[in-house]
Amino acid sequence: MFSLCSGQVAQTSFPSESVYTSPLELSYSYLSGPAHVSSTNGFSYYITFVDAYSRFTWIYLFKTQSETSNVFKKFKAMAEVQFNSKIKSLQTD
């Protein structure tokens, strides 16, 4: 697991005995923003989604924090079709 702090990346590790047996049993998410400098397309926020079983990772860029709910809905629809399974648990920051 990585965390961003003052422009530096620090790696943290938490021992876990959890075993996931199928995709989307647990997905976790990290929201970041607003960035000090927007991208050339005006994106100031990003959110990551990680499937604990497969470690597939998705990153979505967006312009305002109010878009977070819609971004999650898009991710949910896409992931559930991709894995032919429902998200069972979501852990967020």
Backbone as a printed PyTorch tensor [residue, N CA C, xyz], in Angstrom:
tensor([[[  0.8470,  -1.1730,   0.0000],
         [  0.0000,   0.0000,   0.0000],
         [  0.8870,   1.2290,   0.0000]],

        [[  0.5390,   2.2370,  -0.7660],
         [  1.3160,   3.4600,  -0.8320],
         [  0.4560,   4.6220,  -0.3780]],

        [[  1.0790,   5.5880,   0.2420],
         [  0.3550,   6.7950,   0.6000],
         [  1.1710,   7.9900,   0.1500]],

        [[  0.5000,   9.0370,  -0.2880],
         [  1.1670,  10.2480,  -0.7250],
         [  1.1620,  11.2550,   0.4070]],

        [[  2.2990,  11.8420,   0.6590],
         [  2.4030,  12.8100,   1.7410],
         [  3.4070,  13.8710,   1.3260]],

        [[  2.9520,  15.0960,   1.1680],
         [  3.8320,  16.2160,   0.8100],
         [  4.6790,  15.9160,  -0.4220]],

        [[  4.0880,  15.2740,  -1.4170],
         [  4.8000,  14.9980,  -2.6460],
         [  5.7350,  13.8060,  -2.5840]],

        [[  5.8420,  13.1610,  -1.4400],
         [  6.6920,  11.9890,  -1.3090],
         [  5.8210,  10.7520,  -1.2330]],

        [[  6.3460,   9.6370,  -1.6840],
         [  5.6200,   8.3760,  -1.6150],
         [  6.2380,   7.5380,  -0.5110]],

        [[  5.3960,   7.0870,   0.4040],
         [  5.8660,   6.2380,   1.4950],
         [  5.1450,   4.9110,   1.4080]],

        [[  5.8670,   3.8180,   1.4880],
         [  5.2490,   2.5060,   1.4280],
         [  4.9110,   2.0640,   2.8400]],

        [[  3.6890,   1.6030,   3.0170],
         [  3.2660,   1.0690,   4.3030],
         [  2.7780,  -0.3410,   4.0860]],

        [[  2.9000,  -1.1630,   5.1030],
         [  2.4860,  -2.5500,   4.9890],
         [  1.7420,  -2.9550,   6.2430]],

        [[  0.6400,  -3.6300,   6.0510],
         [ -0.1510,  -4.1110,   7.1620],
         [ -0.3370,  -5.6110,   6.9820]],

        [[  0.1650,  -6.4180,   7.9080],
         [  0.0010,  -7.8700,   7.7620],
         [ -1.4850,  -8.2340,   7.7540]],

        [[ -1.8540,  -9.1290,   6.8820],
         [ -3.2430,  -9.5410,   6.7810],
         [ -3.3180, -11.0400,   6.5570]],

        [[ -4.2190, -11.6630,   7.2570],
         [ -4.4430, -13.0860,   7.0600],
         [ -5.6940, -13.3400,   6.2420]],

        [[ -6.2950, -12.2680,   5.7320],
         [ -7.4950, -12.3990,   4.9220],
         [ -7.1650, -13.0810,   3.6010]],

        [[ -8.0240, -13.9860,   3.2040],
         [ -7.8740, -14.6700,   1.9300],
         [ -9.1450, -14.4270,   1.1390]],

        [[ -8.9820, -13.9200,  -0.0630],
         [-10.1210, -13.6570,  -0.9240],
         [-10.1730, -14.7450,  -1.9840]],

        [[-11.3520, -15.2770,  -2.2020],
         [-11.4900, -16.4290,  -3.0890],
         [-12.1670, -16.1130,  -4.4150]],

        [[-12.6270, -14.8670,  -4.5690],
         [-13.2540, -14.5000,  -5.8350],
         [-13.1610, -12.9860,  -6.0360]],

        [[-13.2420, -12.5630,  -7.2880],
         [-13.1890, -11.1390,  -7.5790],
         [-14.3390, -10.3710,  -6.9090]],

        [[-14.0540,  -9.1640,  -6.5240],
         [-15.0030,  -8.2020,  -5.9590],
         [-15.5220,  -8.5740,  -4.5680]],

        [[-14.9200,  -9.5540,  -3.9170],
         [-15.2590,  -9.8070,  -2.5080],
         [-14.9500,  -8.5640,  -1.6930]],

        [[-13.8030,  -7.9740,  -1.9900],
         [-13.4180,  -6.7060,  -1.3700],
         [-12.7500,  -5.8580,  -2.4320]],

        [[-13.2380,  -4.6500,  -2.5730],
         [-12.5760,  -3.6520,  -3.4030],
         [-12.2350,  -2.5080,  -2.4710]],

        [[-11.1060,  -1.8900,  -2.6980],
         [-10.8090,  -0.7290,  -1.8810],
         [-10.4590,   0.4420,  -2.7730]],

        [[-10.6430,   1.6340,  -2.2030],
         [-10.5890,   2.8400,  -2.9930],
         [ -9.8420,   3.9390,  -2.2480]],

        [[ -9.1680,   4.7850,  -3.0180],
         [ -8.4670,   5.9390,  -2.4670],
         [ -8.7770,   7.1490,  -3.3340]],

        [[ -9.2760,   8.2130,  -2.7190],
         [ -9.5970,   9.4600,  -3.4090],
         [ -8.5320,  10.4900,  -3.0790]],

        [[ -8.0390,  11.1900,  -4.0950],
         [ -7.0320,  12.2190,  -3.8760],
         [ -7.4040,  13.4880,  -4.6330]],

        [[ -7.1330,  14.6220,  -4.0100],
         [ -7.3600,  15.9020,  -4.6610],
         [ -7.8770,  16.9150,  -3.6670]],

        [[ -7.9580,  18.1460,  -4.0560],
         [ -7.5500,  18.6370,  -5.3640],
         [ -6.0300,  18.7290,  -5.4630]],

        [[ -5.5230,  18.4870,  -6.6490],
         [ -4.0930,  18.5990,  -6.9060],
         [ -3.7070,  20.0790,  -6.9050]],

        [[ -2.4750,  20.3600,  -6.5620],
         [ -2.0010,  21.7470,  -6.5680],
         [ -1.9840,  22.3140,  -7.9790]],

        [[ -1.7620,  21.4400,  -8.9530],
         [ -1.7460,  21.8390, -10.3590],
         [ -2.6490,  20.8760, -11.1140]],

        [[ -3.5840,  21.4080, -11.8730],
         [ -4.4760,  20.5620, -12.6680],
         [ -3.7430,  20.0150, -13.8810]],

        [[ -4.2480,  18.8970, -14.4100],
         [ -3.6880,  18.3430, -15.6350],
         [ -4.0060,  19.2710, -16.8060]],

        [[ -3.4300,  18.9940, -17.9580],
         [ -3.7000,  19.8260, -19.1340],
         [ -5.1670,  19.7560, -19.5530]],

        [[ -5.8640,  18.6950, -19.1350],
         [ -7.2960,  18.5640, -19.4330],
         [ -8.1670,  19.0950, -18.3040]],

        [[ -7.5490,  19.6590, -17.2580],
         [ -8.3150,  20.2620, -16.1650],
         [ -8.6770,  19.3180, -15.0420]],

        [[ -8.1070,  18.1150, -15.0260],
         [ -8.4080,  17.1670, -13.9590],
         [ -7.6370,  17.5390, -12.6950]],

        [[ -8.3520,  17.5910, -11.5720],
         [ -7.7320,  17.9270, -10.2920],
         [ -7.8490,  16.8050,  -9.2700]],

        [[ -8.6620,  15.8040,  -9.5600],
         [ -8.9120,  14.7010,  -8.6290],
         [ -8.6590,  13.3700,  -9.3200]],

        [[ -8.3220,  12.3790,  -8.5300],
         [ -8.2990,  11.0180,  -9.0530],
         [ -8.7520,  10.0690,  -7.9590]],

        [[ -9.2930,   8.9500,  -8.4020],
         [ -9.7160,   7.9080,  -7.4820],
         [ -9.2110,   6.5770,  -8.0330]],

        [[ -8.7090,   5.7520,  -7.1480],
         [ -8.2670,   4.4190,  -7.5440],
         [ -9.2010,   3.3940,  -6.9250]],

        [[ -9.4100,   2.3160,  -7.6440],
         [-10.1580,   1.1650,  -7.1510],
         [ -9.2760,  -0.0580,  -7.3480]],

        [[ -9.1510,  -0.8880,  -6.3280],
         [ -8.3380,  -2.0970,  -6.4010],
         [ -9.1810,  -3.2790,  -5.9540]],

        [[ -9.1760,  -4.3390,  -6.7510],
         [ -9.8400,  -5.5830,  -6.3650],
         [ -8.8450,  -6.3910,  -5.5350]],

        [[ -9.2000,  -6.7190,  -4.3020],
         [ -8.2880,  -7.4110,  -3.3860],
         [ -7.9000,  -8.8010,  -3.8850]],

        [[ -8.7770,  -9.4690,  -4.6050],
         [ -8.4990, -10.8200,  -5.0910],
         [ -7.5260, -10.8090,  -6.2760]],

        [[ -7.8670, -10.0660,  -7.3210],
         [ -7.0820, -10.0850,  -8.5570],
         [ -5.9810,  -9.0250,  -8.5840]],

        [[ -6.0990,  -8.0170,  -7.7320],
         [ -5.2060,  -6.8530,  -7.7020],
         [ -5.3580,  -5.9830,  -8.9430]],

        [[ -6.4150,  -6.2120,  -9.7380],
         [ -6.7010,  -5.3020, -10.8410],
         [ -6.8780,  -3.9150, -10.2250]],

        [[ -6.3630,  -2.9090, -10.9050],
         [ -6.4320,  -1.5380, -10.4130],
         [ -6.9520,  -0.6310, -11.5180]],

        [[ -7.8880,   0.2330, -11.1510],
         [ -8.4570,   1.1930, -12.0790],
         [ -8.2360,   2.5790, -11.5110]],

        [[ -7.9210,   3.5320, -12.3800],
         [ -7.7340,   4.9230, -11.9670],
         [ -8.6460,   5.7890, -12.8170]],

        [[ -9.4180,   6.6300, -12.1510],
         [-10.3170,   7.5580, -12.8220],
         [ -9.8950,   8.9740, -12.4760]],

        [[ -9.7980,   9.8250, -13.4970],
         [ -9.4810,  11.2400, -13.3130],
         [-10.7480,  12.0490, -13.4950]],

        [[-10.9090,  13.0940, -12.6900],
         [-12.0710,  13.9510, -12.8420],
         [-11.7780,  15.3420, -12.3210]],

        [[-12.6780,  16.2810, -12.6140],
         [-12.4070,  17.7010, -12.3800],
         [-12.8920,  18.2240, -11.0320]],

        [[-14.0190,  17.7210, -10.5270],
         [-14.5490,  18.2320,  -9.2570],
         [-14.9020,  17.0750,  -8.3260]],

        [[-14.8030,  17.3300,  -7.0320],
         [-15.0850,  16.2860,  -6.0460],
         [-16.5350,  15.8110,  -6.1330]],

        [[-17.4210,  16.6630,  -6.5870],
         [-18.8330,  16.2870,  -6.6900],
         [-19.0700,  15.1740,  -7.7200]],

        [[-18.0960,  14.8850,  -8.5510],
         [-18.2050,  13.8150,  -9.5460],
         [-17.9370,  12.4290,  -8.9620]],

        [[-17.4860,  12.3540,  -7.7090],
         [-17.0680,  11.0890,  -7.1100],
         [-18.1550,  10.0200,  -7.1850]],

        [[-19.3750,  10.3560,  -6.8480],
         [-20.4730,   9.3870,  -6.8560],
         [-20.7000,   8.8190,  -8.2630]],

        [[-20.7010,   9.6820,  -9.2610],
         [-20.9010,   9.2140, -10.6370],
         [-19.7390,   8.3500, -11.1070]],

        [[-18.5260,   8.6960, -10.6920],
         [-17.3550,   7.8970, -11.0540],
         [-17.4810,   6.5080, -10.4330]],

        [[-17.8940,   6.4400,  -9.1620],
         [-18.0800,   5.1300,  -8.5310],
         [-19.1340,   4.3140,  -9.2640]],

        [[-20.2290,   4.9290,  -9.6450],
         [-21.2790,   4.2040, -10.3670],
         [-20.7550,   3.6310, -11.6830]],

        [[-19.9150,   4.4010, -12.3890],
         [-19.3220,   3.9110, -13.6400],
         [-18.3840,   2.7340, -13.3630]],

        [[-17.5570,   2.8840, -12.3190],
         [-16.6460,   1.7930, -11.9590],
         [-17.4300,   0.5390, -11.6030]],

        [[-18.4510,   0.6830, -10.7600],
         [-19.2490,  -0.4600, -10.3040],
         [-19.8490,  -1.2100, -11.4900]],

        [[-20.4760,  -0.4740, -12.3980],
         [-21.1010,  -1.1030, -13.5650],
         [-20.0660,  -1.8360, -14.4080]],

        [[-18.9210,  -1.2100, -14.6520],
         [-17.8830,  -1.8110, -15.4810],
         [-17.2890,  -3.0480, -14.8100]],

        [[-16.9380,  -2.9540, -13.5300],
         [-16.2870,  -4.0650, -12.8230],
         [-17.2230,  -5.2670, -12.6970]],

        [[-18.4880,  -5.0110, -12.4120],
         [-19.4360,  -6.1150, -12.2520],
         [-19.6700,  -6.8470, -13.5690]],

        [[-19.6200,  -6.1340, -14.6810],
         [-19.7230,  -6.7960, -15.9880],
         [-18.4200,  -7.5390, -16.2850]],

        [[-17.2920,  -6.8990, -16.0360],
         [-15.9900,  -7.5040, -16.3390],
         [-15.7940,  -8.8110, -15.5860]],

        [[-16.1850,  -8.8500, -14.3020],
         [-15.9680, -10.0370, -13.4860],
         [-17.2070, -10.9190, -13.3580]],

        [[-18.3230, -10.4920, -13.9460],
         [-19.5840, -11.2360, -13.8540],
         [-19.9130, -11.5640, -12.3930]],

        [[-19.7870, -10.5330, -11.5510],
         [-20.0080, -10.6760, -10.1130],
         [-20.3730,  -9.3070,  -9.5480]],

        [[-21.0110,  -9.2910,  -8.3900],
         [-21.3680,  -8.0430,  -7.7190],
         [-20.2750,  -7.6530,  -6.7380]],

        [[-20.0880,  -6.3510,  -6.5340],
         [-19.1840,  -5.8750,  -5.4940],
         [-19.8220,  -6.2260,  -4.1520]],

        [[-19.0860,  -6.9410,  -3.3290],
         [-19.6240,  -7.3640,  -2.0370],
         [-19.2390,  -6.4280,  -0.9130]],

        [[-18.0680,  -5.8050,  -1.0190],
         [-17.6060,  -4.9150,   0.0350],
         [-16.6650,  -3.8780,  -0.5670]],

        [[-16.8020,  -2.6230,  -0.1130],
         [-15.9480,  -1.5390,  -0.5790],
         [-15.3440,  -0.8490,   0.6330]],

        [[-14.0300,  -0.7840,   0.6470],
         [-13.3100,  -0.0950,   1.7190],
         [-12.7470,   1.1960,   1.1430]],

        [[-13.0120,   2.3160,   1.8010],
         [-12.5440,   3.6090,   1.3000],
         [-11.6930,   4.3100,   2.3420]],

        [[-10.9690,   5.3280,   1.8690],
         [-10.1510,   6.1130,   2.7870],
         [-10.9930,   7.1140,   3.5450]]])
